[in-house]
Amino acid sequence: TAAEFAAARQQLAAGLAQATADIVRRVEKVLAALHEVELALPQKPTESQAAAVADIRAQLARLVPRGFVAVTGAAHLADLTRYLA
């Protein structure tokens, strides 16, 4: 019914801001962890490091691709932070 729909909409709207803020906090943690990993990687690796650094960068690109929030899903964003630590 219209009343049930309105009640459901109101209930969902009430939690939307908090849910969005929670997701933003998780995304911030993922991006901070990714940044730390990227800072730890040499910009110009030595010849002996080049293959390993390239492999790490490729793994990071697969782990945190463009659109990673939608790909990963809100429930698993904390997993990304753990994987990057």
C-alpha angles and dihedrals in degrees: 000000000000092000092053091048092050091049092049091047092050092049093050093045091053092061098037098088093049093046091050092049091050092052092047090053091051092048090050090054092050092049092047091051091047090050091052091052092048091050090052092054116087114248090215107028120199118253091261091051099042098090094045093047091048089051092050091049091050091050091049090051090053093043096048107024127168105289092023093153092062093039095048099036127223094270092061102041091099088057090059091053090052092048091052095048 
